[in-house]
Amino acid sequence: MTTLPRWGASTNARTQAGNHHRGRRLLTHAVIIVAGIAMIYPLIWMIASSFKPDKLIFTEPGLWSSTWTLQNYVDGWNQIGLPFGLFLFNSLIISVACVVGNLFSCTLAAYAFSRLRFRGSGAMFAFMLVTIMLPFQVILVPQYILFQTIGWTNTFLPLIVPKFLGVDSFFIFLMVQFIRGIPRELDEAATVDGCGPIQIFWRVVLPLMRPALAVTAVFTFIWTWNDFLTPLLYLTDQAKFTAPVGLNAFIDSTGVTSYGPMFAMAILSLIPLFIVFLLAQRQLVQGIATTGLK
Amino acid sequence: MTIRKAEGVVARPRATAAVKPRARRRKGQRSAYLFLIPWMAGALLVTIGPMLASLVLSFTNYNLLGSPQFVGAQNYKQMFTSDPRFWHASGVTLEYVVIGVPLQLALALAVAMLLNRGLRGMSFYRSFYYLPSLLGSSVAVALLWRQIFGADGLVNQALALVGFHHLPNWVADPTWSLGTLVALHVWAFGSPMVIFLAGLRQVPAQLYEAAAVDGAGAWRRFSSITIPMLSPVVFFNLILQMISAFQTFTQAYVVSGGTGGPVDSTLFFSLYLYQRAFTDFDMGYASAMAWVLLVVIGLFTWLAFATSGRWVFYEGEKE
């Protein structure tokens, strides 16, 4: 594990490309671009199809269409009863709340694990690491029973509250690694100035760990937005559906007779991910490269 | 900016009351627990508690109504001796892991090496190739997959262009349906690729230069430099991808419409567990399955660690 790249690892190996011939380089570019487009083609095709009349999707299977229309978006929006916008809104509320929850609970825990000395810290830290690898199935059933018993089914609480309790150990680990890279002299100087642990956390460590916070926020948002099992399990009232559960209802209700409206709503459900991707590419790549997040 | 803020705190002179070390340490202890309150509550209520509960439940019959009835090891016995669907689901999942994970890692490594040539625009390409990984676990892409591999889907249309006809409906054909999910897994190769790329950049260029001087060909450089130098990263990716592949749920659920069909060909372990728990309300049985899964994942992880000494090379390690 120690040989894994760390934060801000520099690009020491520029590799042996410098003396490649220009033609060879152009060829590599061409291969990368063509393969990349082939890889992404299904998505491009889905976007194009969503603007075609439903019956043309299969008769004119290329990207081009003789007629373009927004009808799929109009139809899809209301196809399964409630407007799809409601599901998107629910997803947004839940995702933002989960981001806040993770930022709150994981920073606190990470600070304690990396900077404070207390009895049982070793055992607790080890336990925290183990839970990273714990398959969710092991706690699925009792958690469901627990939340059902206290009457939380059909609310957003089972999706959000665990995040405020630091259940995403991955992020705690990520933050611990990051805080370890912040010079301890800063803490010591702050202590000399009369700061207690709480003040050091709030005024020294937290402002310096912004990159780790960004990575946590971005991944929490994406994971929560994509999460399917948890909302499927807990949200039974259609008005509470998230976008993925709403999308899945397209198959249940229609047996997929009309792809157009479904594609249109699928694209709407991916737009927030695209936006996050465009805004936070650096954090995404850095986060994966340093910790192996998905 | 943030640094200046921190220095402001540091630089402000203030007379400090001399705090006795022990008192300070005790105070430190107390505030440590204060910081850990949310996490400890979560660990107890949402992790340890439910874990123990599921272990206990696995020895009972419980359908959410009434109270759990203790039945000893009957759930486990039933699972191993008289439930063909359990074995089938295990087989499907294992096949998926054993085929999908190596394929995905191989593709990730190949693309990472292609991108690691000091090309201009590398970071753009990297983001681009990462994109499917971001979307791969979404319901939207799973639905798209159903179409792509359908009877008149994109794949068949592309194959028809090059002269193949009478092609199967891949998602509805039990021979191929699992293959479509493996393809989805492989398609989302972006995150191991990014990790490989970061690893490749740590391999000293001098090694390649020296090998080239000694007349080593491309394959030799790959097998004798890249693979050994990258083996810790391969190991890391393998563990991560294996654990998550064992737990695959969403894609299987969406592509098969929640059934694991056709004829159980995509009945993943997690999907079968879900059906037992939330369709049949057989909570005891589902809990027992979850513990079997935990043990199997633990075993595979242990196996990977146990054999890692033979094939994972750590720099600076003494022979």
HADDOCK unambig.tbl for C-alpha pairs under 7 A between the chains (distance, minus, plus):
assign (segid A and resid 4 and name CA) (segid B and resid 233 and name CA) 6.81 0.50 0.50
assign (segid A and resid 5 and name CA) (segid B and resid 198 and name CA) 6.48 0.50 0.50
assign (segid A and resid 5 and name CA) (segid B and resid 199 and name CA) 6.55 0.50 0.50
assign (segid A and resid 11 and name CA) (segid B and resid 201 and name CA) 5.96 0.50 0.50
assign (segid A and resid 12 and name CA) (segid B and resid 201 and name CA) 6.61 0.50 0.50
assign (segid A and resid 12 and name CA) (segid B and resid 202 and name CA) 6.68 0.50 0.50
assign (segid A and resid 13 and name CA) (segid B and resid 201 and name CA) 5.28 0.50 0.50
assign (segid A and resid 13 and name CA) (segid B and resid 202 and name CA) 6.39 0.50 0.50
assign (segid A and resid 13 and name CA) (segid B and resid 203 and name CA) 6.57 0.50 0.50
assign (segid A and resid 13 and name CA) (segid B and resid 204 and name CA) 5.71 0.50 0.50
assign (segid A and resid 13 and name CA) (segid B and resid 205 and name CA) 5.35 0.50 0.50
assign (segid A and resid 14 and name CA) (segid B and resid 118 and name CA) 5.65 0.50 0.50
assign (segid A and resid 15 and name CA) (segid B and resid 117 and name CA) 6.05 0.50 0.50
assign (segid A and resid 15 and name CA) (segid B and resid 118 and name CA) 6.34 0.50 0.50
assign (segid A and resid 15 and name CA) (segid B and resid 205 and name CA) 5.45 0.50 0.50
assign (segid A and resid 16 and name CA) (segid B and resid 205 and name CA) 6.89 0.50 0.50
assign (segid A and resid 17 and name CA) (segid B and resid 117 and name CA) 5.30 0.50 0.50
assign (segid A and resid 17 and name CA) (segid B and resid 118 and name CA) 5.78 0.50 0.50
assign (segid A and resid 36 and name CA) (segid B and resid 129 and name CA) 6.55 0.50 0.50
assign (segid A and resid 105 and name CA) (segid B and resid 38 and name CA) 6.07 0.50 0.50
assign (segid A and resid 105 and name CA) (segid B and resid 39 and name CA) 6.49 0.50 0.50
assign (segid A and resid 108 and name CA) (segid B and resid 35 and name CA) 5.12 0.50 0.50
assign (segid A and resid 108 and name CA) (segid B and resid 36 and name CA) 6.54 0.50 0.50
assign (segid A and resid 109 and name CA) (segid B and resid 35 and name CA) 5.97 0.50 0.50
assign (segid A and resid 109 and name CA) (segid B and resid 36 and name CA) 5.17 0.50 0.50
assign (segid A and resid 109 and name CA) (segid B and resid 39 and name CA) 6.21 0.50 0.50
assign (segid A and resid 112 and name CA) (segid B and resid 32 and name CA) 5.39 0.50 0.50
assign (segid A and resid 112 and name CA) (segid B and resid 35 and name CA) 6.09 0.50 0.50
assign (segid A and resid 112 and name CA) (segid B and resid 36 and name CA) 6.71 0.50 0.50
assign (segid A and resid 116 and name CA) (segid B and resid 28 and name CA) 6.78 0.50 0.50
assign (segid A and resid 116 and name CA) (segid B and resid 32 and name CA) 5.96 0.50 0.50
assign (segid A and resid 117 and name CA) (segid B and resid 29 and name CA) 6.41 0.50 0.50
assign (segid A and resid 118 and name CA) (segid B and resid 29 and name CA) 4.94 0.50 0.50
assign (segid A and resid 118 and name CA) (segid B and resid 32 and name CA) 6.56 0.50 0.50
assign (segid A and resid 135 and name CA) (segid B and resid 247 and name CA) 6.99 0.50 0.50
assign (segid A and resid 135 and name CA) (segid B and resid 294 and name CA) 6.44 0.50 0.50
assign (segid A and resid 137 and name CA) (segid B and resid 290 and name CA) 5.41 0.50 0.50
assign (segid A and resid 138 and name CA) (segid B and resid 51 and name CA) 6.09 0.50 0.50
assign (segid A and resid 138 and name CA) (segid B and resid 54 and name CA) 6.70 0.50 0.50
assign (segid A and resid 138 and name CA) (segid B and resid 287 and name CA) 6.82 0.50 0.50
assign (segid A and resid 138 and name CA) (segid B and resid 290 and name CA) 4.87 0.50 0.50
assign (segid A and resid 138 and name CA) (segid B and resid 291 and name CA) 6.18 0.50 0.50
assign (segid A and resid 139 and name CA) (segid B and resid 47 and name CA) 6.65 0.50 0.50
assign (segid A and resid 139 and name CA) (segid B and resid 50 and name CA) 5.15 0.50 0.50
assign (segid A and resid 139 and name CA) (segid B and resid 51 and name CA) 5.27 0.50 0.50
assign (segid A and resid 139 and name CA) (segid B and resid 54 and name CA) 6.62 0.50 0.50
assign (segid A and resid 141 and name CA) (segid B and resid 54 and name CA) 6.88 0.50 0.50
assign (segid A and resid 141 and name CA) (segid B and resid 283 and name CA) 6.62 0.50 0.50
assign (segid A and resid 141 and name CA) (segid B and resid 287 and name CA) 6.63 0.50 0.50
assign (segid A and resid 142 and name CA) (segid B and resid 50 and name CA) 5.02 0.50 0.50
assign (segid A and resid 142 and name CA) (segid B and resid 53 and name CA) 6.12 0.50 0.50
assign (segid A and resid 142 and name CA) (segid B and resid 54 and name CA) 5.84 0.50 0.50
assign (segid A and resid 143 and name CA) (segid B and resid 46 and name CA) 6.80 0.50 0.50
assign (segid A and resid 143 and name CA) (segid B and resid 50 and name CA) 5.88 0.50 0.50
assign (segid A and resid 162 and name CA) (segid B and resid 42 and name CA) 6.64 0.50 0.50
assign (segid A and resid 164 and name CA) (segid B and resid 38 and name CA) 6.83 0.50 0.50
assign (segid A and resid 165 and name CA) (segid B and resid 38 and name CA) 4.65 0.50 0.50
assign (segid A and resid 165 and name CA) (segid B and resid 39 and name CA) 5.01 0.50 0.50
assign (segid A and resid 165 and name CA) (segid B and resid 41 and name CA) 6.41 0.50 0.50
assign (segid A and resid 165 and name CA) (segid B and resid 42 and name CA) 4.47 0.50 0.50
assign (segid A and resid 166 and name CA) (segid B and resid 38 and name CA) 6.54 0.50 0.50
assign (segid A and resid 166 and name CA) (segid B and resid 39 and name CA) 4.86 0.50 0.50
assign (segid A and resid 166 and name CA) (segid B and resid 42 and name CA) 6.17 0.50 0.50
assign (segid A and resid 167 and name CA) (segid B and resid 42 and name CA) 6.13 0.50 0.50
assign (segid A and resid 167 and name CA) (segid B and resid 43 and name CA) 6.98 0.50 0.50
assign (segid A and resid 186 and name CA) (segid B and resid 10 and name CA) 6.92 0.50 0.50
assign (segid A and resid 189 and name CA) (segid B and resid 10 and name CA) 5.46 0.50 0.50
assign (segid A and resid 190 and name CA) (segid B and resid 9 and name CA) 6.39 0.50 0.50
assign (segid A and resid 190 and name CA) (segid B and resid 10 and name CA) 4.96 0.50 0.50
assign (segid A and resid 192 and name CA) (segid B and resid 16 and name CA) 6.83 0.50 0.50
assign (segid A and resid 193 and name CA) (segid B and resid 10 and name CA) 6.60 0.50 0.50
assign (segid A and resid 193 and name CA) (segid B and resid 12 and name CA) 6.95 0.50 0.50
assign (segid A and resid 193 and name CA) (segid B and resid 13 and name CA) 6.36 0.50 0.50
assign (segid A and resid 193 and name CA) (segid B and resid 14 and name CA) 5.55 0.50 0.50
assign (segid A and resid 193 and name CA) (segid B and resid 16 and name CA) 6.48 0.50 0.50
assign (segid A and resid 194 and name CA) (segid B and resid 16 and name CA) 5.53 0.50 0.50
assign (segid A and resid 197 and name CA) (segid B and resid 28 and name CA) 6.90 0.50 0.50
assign (segid A and resid 197 and name CA) (segid B and resid 31 and name CA) 6.95 0.50 0.50
assign (segid A and resid 203 and name CA) (segid B and resid 6 and name CA) 6.32 0.50 0.50
assign (segid A and resid 204 and name CA) (segid B and resid 6 and name CA) 4.97 0.50 0.50
assign (segid A and resid 207 and name CA) (segid B and resid 2 and name CA) 5.65 0.50 0.50
assign (segid A and resid 208 and name CA) (segid B and resid 2 and name CA) 6.06 0.50 0.50
assign (segid A and resid 208 and name CA) (segid B and resid 3 and name CA) 6.81 0.50 0.50
assign (segid A and resid 226 and name CA) (segid B and resid 137 and name CA) 6.65 0.50 0.50
assign (segid A and resid 226 and name CA) (segid B and resid 138 and name CA) 5.04 0.50 0.50
assign (segid A and resid 228 and name CA) (segid B and resid 250 and name CA) 6.39 0.50 0.50
assign (segid A and resid 229 and name CA) (segid B and resid 250 and name CA) 6.83 0.50 0.50
assign (segid A and resid 244 and name CA) (segid B and resid 139 and name CA) 5.45 0.50 0.50
assign (segid A and resid 248 and name CA) (segid B and resid 139 and name CA) 6.90 0.50 0.50
assign (segid A and resid 248 and name CA) (segid B and resid 254 and name CA) 6.78 0.50 0.50
assign (segid A and resid 266 and name CA) (segid B and resid 140 and name CA) 4.79 0.50 0.50
assign (segid A and resid 281 and name CA) (segid B and resid 127 and name CA) 6.63 0.50 0.50
assign (segid A and resid 285 and name CA) (segid B and resid 194 and name CA) 6.72 0.50 0.50
assign (segid A and resid 288 and name CA) (segid B and resid 191 and name CA) 6.43 0.50 0.50
assign (segid A and resid 288 and name CA) (segid B and resid 194 and name CA) 6.76 0.50 0.50
assign (segid A and resid 288 and name CA) (segid B and resid 195 and name CA) 6.42 0.50 0.50
assign (segid A and resid 289 and name CA) (segid B and resid 194 and name CA) 5.94 0.50 0.50
assign (segid A and resid 289 and name CA) (segid B and resid 195 and name CA) 4.63 0.50 0.50
assign (segid A and resid 289 and name CA) (segid B and resid 198 and name CA) 5.91 0.50 0.50
assign (segid A and resid 292 and name CA) (segid B and resid 195 and name CA) 6.58 0.50 0.50
assign (segid A and resid 294 and name CA) (segid B and resid 191 and name CA) 5.70 0.50 0.50
